[in-house]
Amino acid sequence: MGSPGLHKARDKMAAEGVDPVAIDTFAHYYRLLEHGETGMIPESTIEPIDMEALADVEVPDDVAAAAIRSTAVIKLNGGLGTSMGMDRAKSLLCVRRGLSFLDIIARQVLHLRKQYDATLPLIFMDSFRTSADTMAALARYEELPVAGLPMEFLQNKEPKLLAKDLSPVSWPKDPELEWCPPGHGDLYTALRGTGLLDQLIAAGYRYAFVSNSDNLGAVPDARVAGWFAATGAPFAIEAVRRTPSDRKGGHFARRKGDGRIVLRETAQTLDADQEALADLDRHRFTSTNNLWFDLAAMKSVLDQRDGILGLPLIRNVKNVDPGDKSTPEVIQVETAMGAAIEVFEGSTLIEVTRERFVPVKTTNDLLVLRSDVYDIGQDFVLDQVADAIPFIDLDGKHYKLVGEFDKRFPDGAPSLKQATSLTVEGDWTFCRGVQVVGEVALESSSAQRVGADTVLSSDA
């Protein structure tokens, strides 16, 4: 029968034209929610994990080339960059030399196609909000589409649920706020529901490489593809060593009960286990969200489970209007795509360097990416030329939003390759040719300028 709340949610999704597979998947998680499932992973049920490093693995050139020729590339591109004040795809942000994330991703793939004589399809998982802008921006790359395959597929959407009774929220003031994405775990539901998974298999592709469009380090590298092919594993994730900036983020572990690898997100960690979550010596590895999986293995498991992969639930509590804490509290039912690692027997991990993990979540990250910490070569791959990534902390009152951030760096980012950290309090504008050396902190004051060719140094 089902509860009245679930019936209303199903009807609402059907009326909106949501794919039946996505509706059934939502219903699966709704029932878990109804029965008190929280998705929590207690520390007592897991143990730390170790893994081999890509740097220590031998991958013959012919194995690498064969693997990349059998790979399709999928970029998650549904984000609007709202936390940075954007209202369109974050991947349209300018990164370097007038090139956006999308420009660099497209050129990375086109270069690899020539290098390996590979078709290497590039496909974006867009949202209804990012689709039009993304496809318009990519239209200039006439050679990018691959015959018989789409360049995008759309992620699904689901209703936000009132926390008090799990009924779908009604918000006539702004009906769009009644809906939310189901988390990036929706990747698998959308791949199956749109028919793209079957299309890729029919076209002869064996592997998928999936990553976020705001991570330019996530190049579909042939060496990693060769490693994955050689393992024979159905599913793998690239991991990096956690740093102090990752203390509050998710990590990998091994479940004691069955020995499966699990990815525990912050939202799945009990308050009592927060100290263990932050222990970088205990839980040493975090996810890059760079995934590799065998397409046939994915299809087989999805078919066995009637399209519901059964990823762990993430119960995300927010407000209907995220920018207004006075609006009703809602629950967003989410899953993480990396959590699929526990679904497949024989899944594995590989440690990679931070050059493959350069996400841009804030303008602090954007400043580093636009600076001389990285070089971008003819292959459009990021090359870290600084000895270390500097810590950046810009005053949120003046730099959080991209428009305000750009006003304060009118001539581009300062040189940061010799910087250890840059902390800015207050309203500072940086002129052309500024260099930051060592640890630098600018204190709050009335609006000030850092003059052209100034060297900001911890010794100054």
Kinemage of the C-alpha trace (Angstrom):
@kinemage 1
@onewidth
@group {chain A} dominant
@subgroup {mainchain}
@vectorlist {calphas} color= white
{ca met a 1} P 0.000 0.000 0.000
{ca gly a 2} L 2.525 2.584 1.093
{ca ser a 3} L 2.089 5.719 3.129
{ca pro a 4} L 0.075 8.790 2.020
{ca gly a 5} L 3.309 10.803 1.854
{ca leu a 6} L 4.918 8.325 -0.534
{ca his a 7} L 1.769 8.215 -2.704
{ca lys a 8} L 1.797 12.009 -2.966
{ca ala a 9} L 5.508 12.051 -3.787
{ca arg a 10} L 5.099 9.357 -6.460
{ca asp a 11} L 2.187 11.210 -8.048
{ca lys a 12} L 4.097 14.479 -7.990
{ca met a 13} L 7.138 12.908 -9.685
{ca ala a 14} L 5.001 11.169 -12.306
{ca ala a 15} L 3.164 14.415 -13.099
{ca glu a 16} L 6.545 16.087 -13.581
{ca gly a 17} L 7.595 13.391 -16.053
{ca val a 18} L 10.315 11.884 -13.860
{ca asp a 19} L 11.581 8.532 -15.134
{ca pro a 20} L 9.824 5.506 -13.559
{ca val a 21} L 13.187 3.980 -12.558
{ca ala a 22} L 13.973 7.164 -10.618
{ca ile a 23} L 10.536 7.100 -8.960
{ca asp a 24} L 11.026 3.488 -7.832
{ca thr a 25} L 14.495 4.346 -6.526
{ca phe a 26} L 13.098 7.306 -4.581
{ca ala a 27} L 10.381 5.056 -3.132
{ca his a 28} L 13.059 2.608 -1.943
{ca tyr a 29} L 14.795 5.346 0.040
{ca tyr a 30} L 11.515 6.848 1.259
{ca arg a 31} L 10.641 3.514 2.901
{ca leu a 32} L 14.061 3.368 4.550
{ca leu a 33} L 13.521 6.897 5.850
{ca glu a 34} L 10.070 5.980 7.095
{ca his a 35} L 11.484 3.065 9.074
{ca gly a 36} L 14.009 5.271 10.821
{ca glu a 37} L 17.054 4.575 8.662
{ca thr a 38} L 19.641 7.315 9.147
{ca gly a 39} L 22.446 5.997 6.951
{ca met a 40} L 24.899 6.380 9.825
{ca ile a 41} L 28.098 4.296 9.801
{ca pro a 42} L 29.345 3.903 13.393
{ca glu a 43} L 33.101 3.879 13.976
{ca ser a 44} L 32.732 0.562 15.792
{ca thr a 45} L 31.651 -1.131 12.536
{ca ile a 46} L 34.640 -0.106 10.404
{ca glu a 47} L 38.421 -0.243 10.406
{ca pro a 48} L 41.123 1.759 8.589
{ca ile a 49} L 42.162 0.751 5.093
{ca asp a 50} L 45.388 0.831 3.091
{ca met a 51} L 45.946 0.596 -0.651
{ca glu a 52} L 48.564 0.531 -3.393
{ca ala a 53} L 49.773 3.752 -4.997
{ca leu a 54} L 49.635 4.469 -8.725
{ca ala a 55} L 53.254 5.627 -8.511
{ca asp a 56} L 54.294 2.055 -7.610
{ca val a 57} L 52.276 0.302 -10.322
{ca glu a 58} L 53.750 -0.768 -13.671
{ca val a 59} L 51.348 -0.239 -16.577
{ca pro a 60} L 52.647 -1.283 -20.031
{ca asp a 61} L 52.010 1.298 -22.742
{ca asp a 62} L 49.986 -1.113 -24.873
{ca val a 63} L 47.715 -1.998 -21.941
{ca ala a 64} L 47.160 1.700 -21.190
{ca ala a 65} L 46.372 2.506 -24.823
{ca ala a 66} L 43.951 -0.411 -25.211
{ca ala a 67} L 42.125 0.534 -22.012
{ca ile a 68} L 41.650 4.199 -22.890
{ca arg a 69} L 40.296 3.190 -26.319
{ca ser a 70} L 37.576 1.218 -24.521
{ca thr a 71} L 36.640 4.038 -22.144
{ca ala a 72} L 33.798 6.562 -22.132
{ca val a 73} L 34.177 9.760 -20.088
{ca ile a 74} L 31.290 11.086 -17.991
{ca lys a 75} L 31.420 14.465 -16.235
{ca leu a 76} L 29.004 15.412 -13.476
{ca asn a 77} L 27.852 18.880 -14.453
{ca gly a 78} L 24.623 19.607 -12.614
{ca gly a 79} L 25.981 22.200 -10.176
{ca leu a 80} L 25.097 25.888 -10.451
{ca gly a 81} L 27.788 27.278 -8.183
{ca thr a 82} L 25.101 28.955 -6.055
{ca ser a 83} L 27.420 29.075 -3.024
{ca met a 84} L 29.639 31.383 -5.087
{ca gly a 85} L 26.753 33.543 -6.258
{ca met a 86} L 26.289 31.917 -9.670
{ca asp a 87} L 22.991 31.068 -11.329
{ca arg a 88} L 24.315 28.950 -14.196
{ca ala a 89} L 26.649 25.980 -14.610
{ca lys a 90} L 29.749 26.418 -12.468
{ca ser a 91} L 31.763 24.811 -15.280
{ca leu a 92} L 31.265 28.013 -17.326
{ca leu a 93} L 33.559 29.911 -14.947
{ca cys a 94} L 36.700 31.280 -16.550
{ca val a 95} L 39.783 29.456 -15.278
{ca arg a 96} L 42.809 30.455 -17.351
{ca arg a 97} L 43.552 32.432 -20.526
{ca gly a 98} L 39.860 33.017 -21.200
{ca leu a 99} L 39.134 29.285 -21.001
{ca ser a 100} L 36.362 27.846 -18.829
{ca phe a 101} L 36.258 24.462 -17.105
{ca leu a 102} L 34.285 23.198 -20.104
{ca asp a 103} L 36.861 24.514 -22.587
{ca ile a 104} L 39.726 22.797 -20.773
{ca ile a 105} L 37.830 19.516 -20.347
{ca ala a 106} L 36.940 19.452 -24.045
{ca arg a 107} L 40.541 20.164 -25.077
{ca gln a 108} L 41.917 17.528 -22.691
{ca val a 109} L 39.716 14.907 -24.336
{ca leu a 110} L 40.428 16.049 -27.897
{ca his a 111} L 44.174 15.872 -27.203
{ca leu a 112} L 43.885 12.336 -25.787
{ca arg a 113} L 41.860 11.206 -28.811
{ca lys a 114} L 44.712 12.183 -31.105
{ca gln a 115} L 47.400 10.801 -28.805
{ca tyr a 116} L 45.818 7.348 -28.541
{ca asp a 117} L 43.703 7.216 -31.706
{ca ala a 118} L 40.710 6.749 -29.406
{ca thr a 119} L 37.078 7.811 -29.826
{ca leu a 120} L 36.852 8.595 -26.077
{ca pro a 121} L 33.259 9.891 -25.891
{ca leu a 122} L 32.734 12.872 -23.570
{ca ile a 123} L 29.266 12.897 -22.016
{ca phe a 124} L 27.907 15.320 -19.400
{ca met a 125} L 25.341 14.508 -16.737
{ca asp a 126} L 23.550 17.848 -16.676
{ca ser a 127} L 20.604 19.135 -14.688
{ca phe a 128} L 17.646 20.974 -16.179
{ca arg a 129} L 19.351 24.169 -15.010
{ca thr a 130} L 22.752 23.521 -16.645
{ca ser a 131} L 21.846 21.721 -19.874
{ca ala a 132} L 21.189 24.614 -22.272
{ca asp a 133} L 24.196 26.726 -21.245
{ca thr a 134} L 26.531 23.733 -21.310
{ca met a 135} L 25.517 22.525 -24.744
{ca ala a 136} L 25.723 26.079 -26.121
{ca ala a 137} L 29.242 26.508 -24.738
{ca leu a 138} L 30.411 23.203 -26.250
{ca ala a 139} L 28.891 23.860 -29.687
{ca arg a 140} L 32.140 25.503 -30.811
{ca tyr a 141} L 33.885 22.093 -30.589
{ca glu a 142} L 32.350 20.569 -33.703
{ca glu a 143} L 34.545 17.461 -33.511
{ca leu a 144} L 33.575 16.649 -29.918
{ca pro a 145} L 30.325 14.656 -30.459
{ca val a 146} L 30.685 10.918 -31.138
{ca ala a 147} L 28.297 9.462 -33.714
{ca gly a 148} L 25.493 7.443 -32.167
{ca leu a 149} L 25.987 8.785 -28.648
{ca pro a 150} L 24.521 11.837 -26.915
{ca met a 151} L 26.728 14.519 -25.385
{ca glu a 152} L 24.529 14.775 -22.324
{ca phe a 153} L 21.935 13.031 -20.231
{ca leu a 154} L 19.894 14.616 -17.464
{ca gln a 155} L 20.030 13.820 -13.785
{ca asn a 156} L 16.727 13.165 -12.096
{ca lys a 157} L 14.933 15.283 -9.526
{ca glu a 158} L 12.829 14.436 -6.499
{ca pro a 159} L 10.542 16.278 -4.068
{ca lys a 160} L 11.857 17.712 -0.818
{ca leu a 161} L 10.032 16.148 2.121
{ca leu a 162} L 8.698 18.039 5.122
{ca ala a 163} L 10.676 16.871 8.139
{ca lys a 164} L 7.563 16.795 10.339
{ca asp a 165} L 5.596 14.209 8.318
{ca leu a 166} L 7.633 13.224 5.203
{ca ser a 167} L 5.043 14.668 2.832
{ca pro a 168} L 6.276 16.463 -0.307
{ca val a 169} L 6.620 20.154 0.448
{ca ser a 170} L 4.470 22.748 -1.313
{ca trp a 171} L 6.043 26.180 -1.872
{ca pro a 172} L 3.905 28.269 -4.257
{ca lys a 173} L 6.159 31.295 -3.731
{ca asp a 174} L 8.871 29.491 -5.731
{ca pro a 175} L 7.798 26.020 -6.937
{ca glu a 176} L 11.345 25.192 -8.078
{ca leu a 177} L 12.346 25.085 -4.414
{ca glu a 178} L 10.014 22.098 -3.949
{ca trp a 179} L 12.528 19.955 -5.842
{ca cys a 180} L 16.095 18.803 -5.272
{ca pro a 181} L 18.608 16.501 -6.978
{ca pro a 182} L 18.980 13.010 -5.451
{ca gly a 183} L 22.733 13.411 -4.935
{ca his a 184} L 25.325 12.238 -7.440
{ca gly a 185} L 24.429 8.618 -6.667
{ca asp a 186} L 21.640 9.303 -9.170
{ca leu a 187} L 24.294 8.752 -11.855
{ca tyr a 188} L 23.508 5.030 -12.045
{ca thr a 189} L 19.736 5.514 -12.046
{ca ala a 190} L 19.998 8.098 -14.824
{ca leu a 191} L 22.420 5.990 -16.885
{ca arg a 192} L 19.978 3.100 -16.855
{ca gly a 193} L 16.769 5.096 -17.132
{ca thr a 194} L 17.935 7.098 -20.157
{ca gly a 195} L 19.180 3.969 -21.939
{ca leu a 196} L 22.715 5.389 -22.120
{ca leu a 197} L 24.245 2.433 -20.285
{ca asp a 198} L 22.912 0.045 -22.936
{ca gln a 199} L 23.986 2.412 -25.708
{ca leu a 200} L 27.584 2.516 -24.489
{ca ile a 201} L 27.789 -1.260 -24.190
{ca ala a 202} L 26.249 -1.743 -27.639
{ca ala a 203} L 28.782 0.713 -29.086
{ca gly a 204} L 31.629 -1.450 -27.795
{ca tyr a 205} L 32.788 0.518 -24.759
{ca arg a 206} L 33.867 -1.473 -21.718
{ca tyr a 207} L 34.748 1.112 -19.061
{ca ala a 208} L 33.419 4.415 -17.772
{ca phe a 209} L 35.515 7.104 -16.119
{ca val a 210} L 33.381 9.487 -14.068
{ca ser a 211} L 34.456 12.710 -12.355
{ca asn a 212} L 33.245 16.179 -11.390
{ca ser a 213} L 33.432 18.937 -13.984
{ca asp a 214} L 34.918 21.338 -11.401
{ca asn a 215} L 37.965 19.063 -10.953
{ca leu a 216} L 40.362 19.789 -13.817
{ca gly a 217} L 42.855 17.325 -12.358
{ca ala a 218} L 40.478 14.496 -13.275
{ca val a 219} L 41.904 13.770 -16.729
{ca pro a 220} L 40.910 10.402 -18.267
{ca asp a 221} L 44.492 9.230 -17.887
{ca ala a 222} L 45.486 6.183 -19.956
{ca arg a 223} L 47.815 4.900 -17.241
{ca val a 224} L 45.012 4.821 -14.675
{ca ala a 225} L 42.726 3.204 -17.265
{ca gly a 226} L 45.378 0.541 -17.886
{ca trp a 227} L 45.755 -0.109 -14.166
{ca phe a 228} L 41.990 -0.515 -13.779
{ca ala a 229} L 41.727 -2.857 -16.766
{ca ala a 230} L 44.574 -5.004 -15.432
{ca thr a 231} L 42.912 -5.406 -12.017
{ca gly a 232} L 39.819 -6.986 -13.519
{ca ala a 233} L 37.853 -5.171 -10.818
{ca pro a 234} L 34.251 -4.145 -11.525
{ca phe a 235} L 34.588 -0.805 -9.742
{ca ala a 236} L 37.383 1.449 -8.464
{ca ile a 237} L 37.902 4.898 -6.998
{ca glu a 238} L 40.991 7.108 -6.993
{ca ala a 239} L 41.909 8.182 -3.472
{ca val a 240} L 44.266 10.793 -2.040
{ca arg a 241} L 45.907 11.215 1.343
{ca arg a 242} L 43.812 13.394 3.612
{ca thr a 243} L 45.224 16.750 4.660
{ca pro a 244} L 44.106 19.125 7.448
{ca ser a 245} L 41.639 20.668 4.996
{ca asp a 246} L 39.964 17.243 4.673
{ca arg a 247} L 39.348 16.710 8.401
{ca lys a 248} L 35.624 17.304 8.057
{ca gly a 249} L 35.282 15.346 4.828
{ca gly a 250} L 34.498 11.727 4.056
{ca his a 251} L 36.969 8.853 4.055
{ca phe a 252} L 37.393 5.228 3.027
{ca ala a 253} L 37.306 2.338 5.477
{ca arg a 254} L 36.675 -1.397 5.532
{ca arg a 255} L 33.477 -2.766 7.051
{ca lys a 256} L 34.220 -5.350 9.703
{ca gly a 257} L 31.080 -7.389 9.022
{ca asp a 258} L 31.795 -8.414 5.427
{ca gly a 259} L 35.175 -6.910 4.539
{ca arg a 260} L 33.681 -4.584 1.899
{ca ile a 261} L 35.215 -1.170 1.244
{ca val a 262} L 32.931 1.669 2.346
{ca leu a 263} L 32.977 5.415 1.809
{ca arg a 264} L 31.763 7.186 4.946
{ca glu a 265} L 30.574 10.732 4.347
{ca thr a 266} L 30.422 13.389 7.077
{ca ala a 267} L 26.612 13.211 7.071
{ca gln a 268} L 26.894 9.474 7.886
{ca thr a 269} L 29.118 10.003 10.943
{ca leu a 270} L 27.680 10.015 14.462
{ca asp a 271} L 28.472 12.976 16.716
{ca ala a 272} L 30.325 10.591 19.029
{ca asp a 273} L 32.579 9.553 16.120
{ca gln a 274} L 33.550 13.033 14.916
{ca glu a 275} L 36.951 12.774 16.594
{ca ala a 276} L 37.701 9.547 14.733
{ca leu a 277} L 36.506 11.142 11.483
{ca ala a 278} L 39.006 13.979 11.947
{ca asp a 279} L 41.904 11.624 12.814
{ca leu a 280} L 44.139 11.803 9.731
{ca asp a 281} L 46.448 9.083 11.065
{ca arg a 282} L 43.591 6.624 11.516
{ca his a 283} L 41.559 7.304 8.371
{ca arg a 284} L 44.192 8.408 5.872
{ca phe a 285} L 42.395 8.441 2.535
{ca thr a 286} L 39.586 10.484 1.044
{ca ser a 287} L 37.798 10.211 -2.286
{ca thr a 288} L 38.627 12.279 -5.348
{ca asn a 289} L 35.208 11.353 -6.796
{ca asn a 290} L 37.149 10.012 -9.793
{ca leu a 291} L 35.448 6.664 -10.486
{ca trp a 292} L 36.113 3.802 -12.882
{ca phe a 293} L 33.646 1.008 -13.496
{ca asp a 294} L 33.034 -1.879 -15.854
{ca leu a 295} L 29.903 -1.055 -17.860
{ca ala a 296} L 28.782 -4.699 -18.206
{ca ala a 297} L 29.253 -5.317 -14.471
{ca met a 298} L 27.192 -2.211 -13.717
{ca lys a 299} L 24.408 -3.331 -16.043
{ca ser a 300} L 24.395 -6.830 -14.538
{ca val a 301} L 24.004 -5.593 -10.956
{ca leu a 302} L 21.363 -2.998 -11.908
{ca asp a 303} L 19.392 -5.643 -13.811
{ca gln a 304} L 19.578 -8.035 -10.853
{ca arg a 305} L 18.252 -5.296 -8.565
{ca asp a 306} L 15.534 -3.961 -10.892
{ca gly a 307} L 17.431 -0.711 -11.382
{ca ile a 308} L 17.904 0.053 -7.690
{ca leu a 309} L 21.581 -0.200 -6.815
{ca gly a 310} L 20.833 0.131 -3.093
{ca leu a 311} L 23.408 2.752 -2.159
{ca pro a 312} L 23.523 3.832 1.490
{ca leu a 313} L 21.014 6.552 2.351
{ca ile a 314} L 22.185 10.078 3.133
{ca arg a 315} L 19.528 11.970 5.097
{ca asn a 316} L 20.190 15.651 4.422
{ca val a 317} L 18.211 18.093 6.572
{ca lys a 318} L 17.836 21.618 5.143
{ca asn a 319} L 15.289 24.419 4.785
{ca val a 320} L 12.897 24.678 1.832
{ca asp a 321} L 14.662 27.892 0.927
{ca pro a 322} L 18.331 27.164 1.768
{ca gly a 323} L 18.962 30.897 2.095
{ca asp a 324} L 16.177 31.438 4.630
{ca lys a 325} L 16.417 29.567 7.944
{ca ser a 326} L 12.859 30.628 8.842
{ca thr a 327} L 11.368 28.430 6.088
{ca pro a 328} L 10.159 24.909 6.940
{ca glu a 329} L 12.691 22.182 7.615
{ca val a 330} L 12.857 19.532 4.906
{ca ile a 331} L 14.650 16.258 4.305
{ca gln a 332} L 16.497 15.685 1.039
{ca val a 333} L 17.017 12.008 0.274
{ca glu a 334} L 20.478 11.637 -1.249
{ca thr a 335} L 23.092 9.060 -2.185
{ca ala a 336} L 26.771 9.378 -3.092
{ca met a 337} L 28.043 7.756 -6.279
{ca gly a 338} L 31.284 6.671 -4.596
{ca ala a 339} L 29.279 4.562 -2.146
{ca ala a 340} L 28.735 2.087 -4.996
{ca ile a 341} L 32.167 0.726 -4.112
{ca glu a 342} L 30.528 -1.413 -1.401
{ca val a 343} L 27.972 -2.865 -3.816
{ca phe a 344} L 30.480 -4.674 -6.029
{ca glu a 345} L 32.474 -7.647 -4.829
{ca gly a 346} L 36.122 -7.143 -5.764
{ca ser a 347} L 35.978 -3.327 -5.814
{ca thr a 348} L 39.317 -1.633 -5.267
{ca leu a 349} L 41.118 1.648 -4.571
{ca ile a 350} L 44.264 3.317 -5.882
{ca glu a 351} L 46.184 6.164 -4.267
{ca val a 352} L 46.901 9.041 -6.668
{ca thr a 353} L 48.624 12.394 -6.220
{ca arg a 354} L 46.801 15.634 -5.463
{ca glu a 355} L 47.306 16.733 -9.063
{ca arg a 356} L 44.313 14.507 -9.881
{ca phe a 357} L 42.183 16.213 -7.238
{ca val a 358} L 41.802 19.952 -7.773
{ca pro a 359} L 38.151 20.669 -6.920
{ca val a 360} L 36.842 24.230 -6.915
{ca lys a 361} L 34.221 24.606 -4.203
{ca thr a 362} L 34.998 28.196 -3.126
{ca thr a 363} L 36.697 31.315 -4.455
{ca asn a 364} L 39.704 30.331 -2.294
{ca asp a 365} L 40.104 27.284 -4.556
{ca leu a 366} L 39.473 29.405 -7.659
{ca leu a 367} L 42.275 31.814 -6.759
{ca val a 368} L 44.777 28.950 -6.513
{ca leu a 369} L 43.616 27.484 -9.824
{ca arg a 370} L 43.932 30.834 -11.605
{ca ser a 371} L 47.405 31.466 -10.162
{ca asp a 372} L 50.841 30.215 -11.199
{ca val a 373} L 50.659 27.285 -8.758
{ca tyr a 374} L 49.611 25.279 -11.815
{ca asp a 375} L 50.763 25.367 -15.405
{ca ile a 376} L 48.558 24.145 -18.240
{ca gly a 377} L 50.508 22.549 -21.068
{ca gln a 378} L 49.719 21.739 -24.683
{ca asp a 379} L 47.788 18.683 -23.482
{ca phe a 380} L 45.663 20.969 -21.259
{ca val a 381} L 46.556 18.857 -18.219
{ca leu a 382} L 47.229 20.704 -14.950
{ca asp a 383} L 50.844 20.522 -13.863
{ca gln a 384} L 51.597 21.622 -10.317
{ca val a 385} L 54.751 23.735 -10.529
{ca ala a 386} L 54.709 24.991 -6.937
{ca asp a 387} L 56.300 22.819 -4.261
{ca ala a 388} L 53.050 22.821 -2.282
{ca ile a 389} L 49.478 24.103 -2.546
{ca pro a 390} L 49.196 27.292 -0.458
{ca phe a 391} L 46.414 27.681 2.091
{ca ile a 392} L 44.072 30.505 1.053
{ca asp a 393} L 41.518 32.173 3.333
{ca leu a 394} L 39.781 35.179 1.777
{ca asp a 395} L 37.324 37.288 3.773
{ca gly a 396} L 33.871 35.895 2.963
{ca lys a 397} L 32.246 39.313 3.246
{ca his a 398} L 34.136 40.562 0.208
{ca tyr a 399} L 35.346 37.527 -1.780
{ca lys a 400} L 32.767 34.742 -1.415
{ca leu a 401} L 30.764 35.673 -4.516
{ca val a 402} L 32.490 35.375 -7.880
{ca gly a 403} L 31.402 38.842 -9.038
{ca glu a 404} L 32.872 40.514 -5.952
{ca phe a 405} L 35.948 38.286 -6.085
{ca asp a 406} L 36.673 39.286 -9.704
{ca lys a 407} L 36.414 42.998 -8.858
{ca arg a 408} L 39.216 42.614 -6.304
{ca phe a 409} L 41.543 40.796 -8.723
{ca pro a 410} L 40.990 42.965 -11.840
{ca asp a 411} L 44.360 41.989 -13.370
{ca gly a 412} L 44.204 38.315 -12.461
{ca ala a 413} L 45.524 36.265 -9.575
{ca pro a 414} L 48.747 37.174 -7.775
{ca ser a 415} L 51.767 34.879 -7.997
{ca leu a 416} L 51.279 32.145 -5.370
{ca lys a 417} L 53.904 29.563 -6.322
{ca gln a 418} L 56.192 30.710 -3.489
{ca ala a 419} L 53.343 31.203 -1.010
{ca thr a 420} L 52.659 29.043 2.013
{ca ser a 421} L 49.444 30.811 2.954
{ca leu a 422} L 47.473 33.955 2.210
{ca thr a 423} L 44.884 35.194 4.695
{ca val a 424} L 42.926 38.315 3.795
{ca glu a 425} L 40.726 40.150 6.278
{ca gly a 426} L 38.782 43.116 5.012
{ca asp a 427} L 38.467 44.617 1.559
{ca trp a 428} L 41.700 44.527 -0.476
{ca thr a 429} L 42.143 44.936 -4.227
{ca phe a 430} L 45.181 43.316 -5.862
{ca cys a 431} L 46.840 45.102 -8.786
{ca arg a 432} L 48.940 43.571 -11.544
{ca gly a 433} L 52.115 41.606 -10.784
{ca val a 434} L 51.617 41.042 -7.039
{ca gln a 435} L 53.721 38.225 -5.563
{ca val a 436} L 52.971 36.353 -2.340
{ca val a 437} L 55.961 34.721 -0.608
{ca gly a 438} L 55.735 32.544 2.515
{ca glu a 439} L 52.962 33.177 5.040
{ca val a 440} L 51.108 36.423 4.435
{ca ala a 441} L 48.175 37.936 6.330
{ca leu a 442} L 46.460 41.194 5.375
{ca glu a 443} L 44.508 42.667 8.272
{ca ser a 444} L 41.102 44.253 8.197
{ca ser a 445} L 40.950 47.966 7.509
{ca ser a 446} L 39.175 50.348 5.195
{ca ala a 447} L 39.307 49.365 1.538
{ca gln a 448} L 42.935 49.213 0.420
{ca arg a 449} L 44.951 48.301 -2.639
{ca val a 450} L 48.014 46.138 -3.034
{ca gly a 451} L 50.000 48.089 -5.600
{ca ala a 452} L 51.375 46.743 -8.868
{ca asp a 453} L 54.473 44.524 -8.597
{ca thr a 454} L 54.300 44.462 -4.788
{ca val a 455} L 56.007 41.520 -3.079
{ca leu a 456} L 53.986 40.444 -0.024
{ca ser a 457} L 56.265 38.477 2.230
{ca ser a 458} L 56.247 37.012 5.737
{ca asp a 459} L 59.566 38.868 6.175
{ca ala a 460} L 58.091 42.239 5.210
